[in-house]
Amino acid sequence: MSANHNVTAAERIVNRKDGLVWNRLHSEREEIREVLLKDFQPRTAGLPAPSPAEVARATYWHRELLQARLRKIDDALDRLMSGAYGNCSQCGRWIEDTKLDFDPALTYCVECWQRMQTLH
């Protein structure tokens, strides 16, 4: 009689070589969520105090950047779990390992990214 083990997709990912990527993305995700949950107060040691409007503007843009990064990380984690991680979302080609080492949340290969930049 063999034991029947129900293994979640997350457990399969962590047990594979992609576990390091999973851990790196998940750690960054948790750090961002922690920052977003706290009240953001810009530190300006030794500088004149910014106006309330400047603080609000800086806070807004900081939160927007963090939320955009969080979406990229969540997308990368989804691709990792579905088995599509490392493939360009546009053309399907493999994204270079050196690029993924630099930013494991990359979505596009260099060629597709450059093509998209020329269109905008």
C-alpha positions as CSV (number, residue, x, y, z in Angstrom):
1,M,0.0,0.0,0.0
2,S,1.5,3.4,-1.0
3,A,0.9,6.6,0.9
4,N,-1.1,9.2,-1.0
5,H,0.5,12.7,-0.5
6,N,-1.3,15.8,-1.6
7,V,1.3,18.3,-2.5
8,T,0.4,21.9,-3.2
9,A,1.8,23.8,-6.2
10,A,3.8,26.0,-3.9
11,E,5.5,22.9,-2.3
12,R,6.4,21.6,-5.7
13,I,8.0,24.9,-6.6
14,V,10.0,25.2,-3.4
15,N,11.2,21.6,-3.7
16,R,12.5,22.2,-7.2
17,K,15.6,24.2,-8.4
18,D,13.3,27.2,-8.8
19,G,13.0,27.3,-5.0
20,L,15.7,30.0,-4.7
21,V,13.8,32.2,-7.2
22,W,10.6,31.5,-5.3
23,N,12.2,32.5,-2.0
24,R,13.8,35.6,-3.4
25,L,10.5,36.8,-5.0
26,H,8.5,36.0,-2.0
27,S,10.9,37.7,0.4
28,E,10.8,40.9,-1.7
29,R,7.0,40.6,-1.8
30,E,6.8,40.5,2.0
31,E,9.1,43.4,2.4
32,I,7.0,45.5,0.1
33,R,3.8,44.6,1.7
34,E,5.3,45.5,5.1
35,V,6.3,48.9,3.8
36,L,2.9,49.5,2.3
37,L,1.1,48.6,5.5
38,K,3.2,51.1,7.5
39,D,2.6,54.8,7.2
40,F,5.2,56.2,4.9
41,Q,7.1,59.1,6.4
42,P,9.9,60.4,4.2
43,R,13.1,61.0,6.2
44,T,14.8,64.4,5.6
45,A,17.4,64.6,8.3
46,G,19.3,67.9,8.1
47,L,17.0,69.2,5.4
48,P,14.2,71.7,5.8
49,A,10.8,70.1,6.5
50,P,8.9,69.5,3.2
51,S,5.4,71.0,2.8
52,P,2.4,68.8,3.4
53,A,1.7,68.8,-0.3
54,E,5.3,67.6,-1.1
55,V,5.0,64.9,1.5
56,A,1.6,63.8,0.0
57,R,3.0,63.8,-3.5
58,A,6.2,61.8,-2.5
59,T,4.1,59.4,-0.6
60,Y,1.7,58.9,-3.5
61,W,4.4,58.2,-6.0
62,H,6.4,56.0,-3.6
63,R,3.3,53.9,-3.0
64,E,2.5,53.7,-6.7
65,L,6.0,52.4,-7.4
66,L,5.8,49.8,-4.7
67,Q,2.4,48.6,-5.8
68,A,3.6,48.3,-9.4
69,R,6.6,46.2,-8.2
70,L,4.3,44.1,-6.1
71,R,2.1,43.4,-9.2
72,K,5.3,42.3,-11.2
73,I,6.4,40.0,-8.4
74,D,2.9,38.5,-8.1
75,D,2.9,37.9,-11.8
76,A,6.3,36.3,-11.7
77,L,5.2,34.0,-8.8
78,D,2.1,33.0,-10.9
79,R,4.4,32.2,-13.9
80,L,6.7,30.2,-11.6
81,M,3.8,28.1,-10.3
82,S,2.3,27.6,-13.8
83,G,5.6,26.5,-15.2
84,A,5.9,29.5,-17.5
85,Y,8.6,31.3,-15.5
86,G,11.6,32.5,-17.5
87,N,9.7,32.6,-20.8
88,C,8.9,35.9,-22.4
89,S,5.3,36.8,-22.1
90,Q,5.2,38.3,-25.6
91,C,7.1,35.8,-27.8
92,G,7.6,32.8,-25.5
93,R,11.4,32.7,-25.8
94,W,13.6,32.1,-22.8
95,I,14.8,35.2,-21.0
96,E,18.5,35.1,-20.4
97,D,19.6,33.7,-17.0
98,T,21.8,36.8,-16.3
99,K,18.7,39.0,-16.8
100,L,16.6,36.9,-14.5
101,D,19.4,36.9,-11.9
102,F,19.4,40.7,-12.0
103,D,15.6,40.9,-11.7
104,P,13.6,37.6,-11.3
105,A,10.3,39.4,-12.0
106,L,11.2,40.2,-15.6
107,T,8.4,39.5,-18.0
108,Y,9.9,40.1,-21.4
109,C,13.1,39.2,-23.3
110,V,15.4,42.0,-24.4
111,E,14.1,42.0,-28.0
112,C,10.4,42.3,-27.0
113,W,11.1,44.9,-24.3
114,Q,13.0,47.0,-26.9
115,R,10.3,46.6,-29.4
116,M,7.7,47.7,-26.8
117,Q,9.8,50.8,-25.9
118,T,9.9,52.0,-29.5
119,L,6.1,51.8,-29.7
120,H,5.6,54.0,-26.7
